[in-house]
Amino acid sequence: MTRLSVEMLAADTVEPITSAGHAQLGIAVLLGIAVIVLLITKFKLHAFLSLTIGSLALGAFAGAPLDKVITSFTAGLGSTVAGVGVLIALGAILGKMLADSGGADQIVDTLLAKATPRSMPWTMVLIASVIGLPLFFEVGIVLLIPVVLMVAKRGNYSLMRIGIPALAGLSVMHGLVPPHPGPLVAIDAVGANLGVTLALGVLIAIPTVIIAGPLFSKYAARWVDVPAPDRMIPQRASEELEKRPGFGATLATILLPVVLMLAKALVDIVVDDPDNVVQRTFDVIGNPLIALLAAVIVGIFTLLRPAGFGKDRLSGLVEKGLAPIAGILLIVGAGGGFKQTLIDSGVGRMILEISEDWSIPALLLAWLIAVAIRLATGSATVATVSAAGLVAPLAADMSTTHAALLVLAIGAGSLFFSHVNDAGFWLVKEYFGLNVGQTIKTWSVMETIISVVAGALVLLLS
């Protein structure tokens, strides 16, 4: 089961695990989040333990039976690790291969030689946007992180000056531009035109990513001035390599998953027949797991062989590549567990019921509903699916353009203020070596800027 289908099922949970009213549920959410933040910041407890305790506290405050809370938490942890964990592991192996073969150095040296300090943030946002077009956010992160960290380290750049533009490029593509699953689900629910939504999505994405990426990164770098964490930079082998793979071969290896996933998305759009042999073939080779696994296998021949690696060294390389990510997997998984506890408690349903009485313009309503569900559940995809289902009837009398803008309003709202109930929040925190406060000042604020700017542009175009 894909991560998308897991989250869609989560969004459609039939019966909440608690019968708490809206007031009690709202208070339980706030207290659950407060417990997590307090344990991490005040008592310095590991994020995995804090998220686990916070999930149990949330269930207790909401009056849910403890056995059902435990089931929700473990189901969310399991589905998140199943969907994201293997991708993080494969990304870590690929990153180690890039580092030990000298391929990452080749990419970084080329970037540093071609780009000036002034143009580097713009270069990073362009690379991230291209790579992020067909990829899930988490896949994009694991592909880009080694390059981002090495550019920051070797070029002596502020990590935020380089990292924020890359994150902005990935996030904007994830929320606004088909063929990402979120926008595709909303297009289907609303009955919007794919081509028009894609065109308007790109039109809105360009100014949004400029403001939230290179421009905001100037301020983020002042607020949070941290170096690239050494533990997350794939370490080179101790000996100097006599030769290393070429720039073209390295770039082709990194872009292979992008090409495979983009091909799958295009075939899905053009063929649109689940029984078609071509579509079923591309559904397999364009699956994120297969696409990243293919890059790892190809990398053996394009990266390791040219650098003089024998097969005897491959096992040790994989082992060293996986070692640094054990903690990240547990934290991201626990973030998914907390999110699932929120959803199963009926928080998403509560937001939908409250929003039925709101009397405001359709596009603004769609954005606000998506914002509320995103804040409550931490999932951009659940926010998109739920909001699209609620506002779909409003699209019946809309023009083609306005139906497309309705989809984009939902997508913009679904990105608002990522915080401790979002697995992506913990992914960014751990990879960049930040504390909770620093992650909020940079990543969370960046996501909010994307949401507000894109929402404002949607309203402007309407």
N, C-alpha and C positions, 0 to 999 in steps of 0.2 A: 504493500500500500504506500502510495507517495505521501510526502508531507502535506501536500495540498488537500488530498482526499481525507487525511486524518483531521486536518483543521476544519474542513467543511462539515465532517461528521460532528466534530466538537461544537461547531456553531449551531448545529441542529439538534443538540441534546434534547430529548423528549421531556424528561422529568428532572428538575433540579434535585440535588441531594439534600436540600434544606427547604423548609416551608417558611423561612423568615420573610417578614415584610420588607418593603423597599427601604425603610429607615434603618432597620437592623442590619440589612445586607450592606447598605452604604457605609455604615459605621464599621462593620466587620472588615470591609475592604481597606478603609483608611487605617484601622488598627493593625491589620495584617502587614501592610506596607511599612507602617511605623516600626513594627517589631523587627523587620528585616534590616531597615536602615540603622536602627539603634544598635542592634547586635553587631553589625559590621563596623560602624563608625565609632561607637562608644566602647564596646567590649572587645573589638578587634577579633571577632569570631570569623572563622573561614566562611566565605560566601556560600559554599555548598551546605554547611550546617545551618547557616542563618536562613537560607531559603527553605530548607526542610522544616525548621521550627516555625518560620513565618506562615507556611502553608497549613500546618496543624493548628496554629493560633487562629488563622482566618476561619477555618472550619468550625473551631470551638466558639468563636465570637458570633458566627452565623447560626449556631445551634444545629449544625449538621452532625450526624452520627460519625464517630471517629473512624470506624472501619470503612465507611464510604469516602471519607476525606483521604485516608491512606490509599485506597484504590484509585481515586482520581489523581493523586500526586504521582503514584508509581506509573500509572498509565501515561500521564503527560511526560514524565521523565523518560519512559521507555520509547514513546513515539518520537520524542525530540532527538534522543540519541540514535534511534534507528534512522531517522530522516537526515540528521545533520552529522552525527558522530562519525560515520564511515567517510563522509565527504571531508571532514576535518582531518581524519587520519590519512586519507589519500593525498590531501593537499599538503600535509606535513611531510609525507614521503617525497612528493614532487619537489617541495621546497628544499629538502635536504639534498636531493639529486642535483638541483640547480646550483646549490651552494658548493657542494663537494667537487662537482665537475668543472666549476668555474663559469658555468653558463649564466648564473645570476650576476657575477662580476662583469661578464661581457655586456649584459643588458644595462647594468648600472653605469659602467664606464661609458657606454655609447650615449646614454641619457645625459650624463654629467658633461660629456664633451659637446653635445649638440645644444643643450638647453642652458640658458643663463639663469642665475639665481632668481631673477625677476620672472622668467617665463616658466620655471619649474612647476609651480602650483598649477598653471594652466596645462602644462604637459601631462601632469598626473590626472587632472580631471578629464582630459580627453581620452587617455588610456583607460581609465576606469569606466567611462561612459561606453566606450566601444566594447570592452570586455563584459560590462554589466548588462548589455542589451539582451542576451538570451539567458543569462545565468540567474539562479537564485542568489539572493544577497550573500548567504553564507558561503556559497561556492566562489563567488567573486572575491570575498575577503581572503579565503585561503590561497587563492591564486595570486592576489596582489600584495599581501602582507610582506613576504620576503623582499620584494622589490622596494616597497615603501620604506621598510625599516633600513635596508642597506643604502638607499639613496640618502635618507636622513643622516645616517651614521657617517657615510663616506664623504658626503658633500657638506657635512657640518651644518645641516639645516635643522630648524625646529621641527620636531616630530609632528606637531599640529599643523604647521605650514604645509607639510607634504601629505599628511594623513587625512586631514579634513576634506580637501578637494577630492581625494580618491573615494572616501566614504560617501561624499555628496553625489558623485557620479553614479555610484552603485545604487544608492537609495532612490534617487530620482527616477532612474530607469525601472527600478522594482515597483514603484508606486504608480507611475504615470504612463508608461509606454508598453503597449502590447508588443511582443507575445508573452510578456510576463503573466503568470497565472491569475494574479489578482485582477488586473484590468480585463483579462479575457472573461473571467467569471462575471464581472460587472456588465460587460458588453452583452453577454448572453442573457443575463437577468433583465436588463433594461431594454434589450432589443435594439441596441445602437449599431451603427454602421462601423465595421472594423477599420476600413480605410480612412474614414473621416476622423475617427477617434485617434488613430495612429498619427495622422497629420497634425491634428490639434495638440496631441500629447507631446510631440517633438517640439512644436512651436512654443508651448508653455515650459517644457523641460529646459530649453536652452537658457533663457534669462534666469530661471529658478536655480539651475546648477551653478551659474556664474555668481549669483549673490550668495548662495549657501556654501559654495566651495572656495574658490580663490579669494573672494572679497571677505567673507566671514573668517577665513583662516588667519587673516592678519590679526584680528582681535583675539581669536582662540589661542594663538601662539603667545600673546601677551598675558592672557589670563592663566594659561597652563603651560609653563615652560619646562617641559620634561625631555630628557634624551631618549633615544630609542632603546628599549630594554634589551640588554645583552642576551638574556636567557631566551628571548623569542627570535633572535637573529640566527638563522641556520649557520652553525660554525663550520668554517672551512677545515678540510683535513690538514693536519699539521705540516705535511710536506708541500712544497711549492710544486705546482703542476707544470710540466714542460710545455704542454699544449692544452687548449681548452676548446670547447665547441664553438662554432661560428655564431654570429649574431642571428643570421637567418634561421639556422637550425633550432636555436634556442627559442626564438620568437614563435616559430611554427609549432613547437612542442607546447608552449604555454597557451597558444591560441587554438590548439586542437579541440579541447572541450567546448570552447566558445563556438567554433564552426559546427561541431556535431549537434549541439543543443539548438543553435539557430536554424540549422537544416531541418531538425525535427519540428520546430515551431512553424516554419514556412510550409512544410509538407502537411502538417495538421490543418493549416488555414486553406491551402490550395485544394487538397484532396478531400478532406473532411468526411471520410468514410472509415469508421473503425474496423471494418472487415477487409479493407483494401490491403493487399500484401505489402505494397510500398510503404503505406502509412505505418503498418505494424512493424516493419523492419526499422523504420526511422524512430518509432517509439522506443525501440530497444537501444539502438546505438546512440540516441539522443538523450537517454536517461542520464541524470547527473552522475550516478554511480559508475555506469559504463563509460561515460565520456571522460571522467577523471581517471578511471582505471586504464583506459586506452592511452591517455597521456603519460601515465607512469610507465606502461610497457614500452611505448614508443621512446620514452626518455632513456631507457636502457641502451637503445641503439643510437640515439641522436646526441645524448649528453655524456653518458658514462663511457661508452666504447671509445669515442674520439679522445676522451681525457685519459685513456689507458687503464680503465677499471676492468678487472677480471671478475668472473662470476662469483669467486670466493669472497669478494668484498661487499657484495650486494646485501647479504643478510645482515651484516653488521651495520650497514648504512641505514637500512629500514628500521632496525632496532633503535639506533640513535635518533632517527627522525621522529619516532613515535614517543620517545621518553618525555619531551617537554609538554605534551598536550593532555596528559592524563587529568590534571587538575581542571583544565579548560573544559574537557568533556563532561566532568561531573557538575561543574558550575552551570554550564549551558543546559545540561539535562535537568538540573534542579529548577532553573528558570522556567523551563517548559512544564515542569510539574506544578509550579506555583500558578502559571497561566491556566493550566487545565483545571486546577482546583477552583479558580475564579469562575471559569466558564461553567463548570458543573454545578457551582453554587447558584447559578441563575443570574449572574451579573449582566450578561449580554441581554437576556430576556427582560430584565428590569429596565435597562436603558431603552429598549424598543418600546416597552409599554408606556414609559414616561413620555417618550418623544411623540407618541401618537397624538397628543394634545397640543403640540407646538404649531402655531399658525404663523409661518414665515415663508418667504420665497423658496421654491423647490430646490434650487441649487445650494442655497445657504443651509437649508434643512438637511440635505444629503451630506454636506460637509460636517455639520455639527453632530449628526448621528454617528458618522464614522469616527469623529474625534472622541466622542463619549465612549464608544465601544473600545477604541484603541487604548484610551487611558485606563479603562476598567479591566480589560483582558490582556493587554500587552501584545496582541497579535494583529498585525496589519491585514493579514488575509481574512481572519475572522471578522474584523471591522468592515472590510470590503464586502464580503459575502452577505453579512447581516444587513448592512445599510442598503446594499443593492436590492435585496429582497423586499425591504420595507418601502423604498421609494419607487420601485419598478412601476406601480400603477400610475404614478405621476407622469411617466414618459409617454403614455398612450397618445396624448394630444400634442406632443412636442415635435418640433421640426427635427430633421436629421442632425443638424448642427447642435441644437440644444440637448438632444439625447446623448450625443457624444460628450458634451460639456458636463452633463449630469454624471457620467462615468468618471470623468476626470476630477470632478468635485469630490466624489467618494474616495478616489485614489489619493487625492491631496489630504483629505481628512484622516485617512488611515495611517498616515506617517507622523501624526502629531506627537510630540514629546514622548519619546521612548524612555522608559524608566525601569525600576527594578523588577517589574513583572514581564519584561521582554527578554527573551533569550539572547537577542541581538545586542542588548545593552551589556550583558556579561561577556559576550564574545569580544566586543570592542574594548571593554575594560581590561580583560586579561591579555589580549594580544598587544595592546599599547602600554601595558604596565601602569595603569592609572588607578587612583582610588575612586570611591563612589562619587565624591564631590567633584573631582576633576572630570569624570565621565559625564556628569550632568551638565557642567559648564561648557563642555565641548560637543560631544555627541548628541545629547538630549536637546541642547539649544539649536544645533544644526538641523536636526529633524523637525523642530518646531518652525524654523525659518523656512524650510522647504514646504511644509504644510501650509503656512500662512501666505507665503508668496505665491505658490501655485494656486491656492484657493482664491486669492485676490485677482490673479490673472484670469481665472475661469469666470469670475463675476464680471470682470472688465470686458472680456470677449462677448459675454452674453448681452 
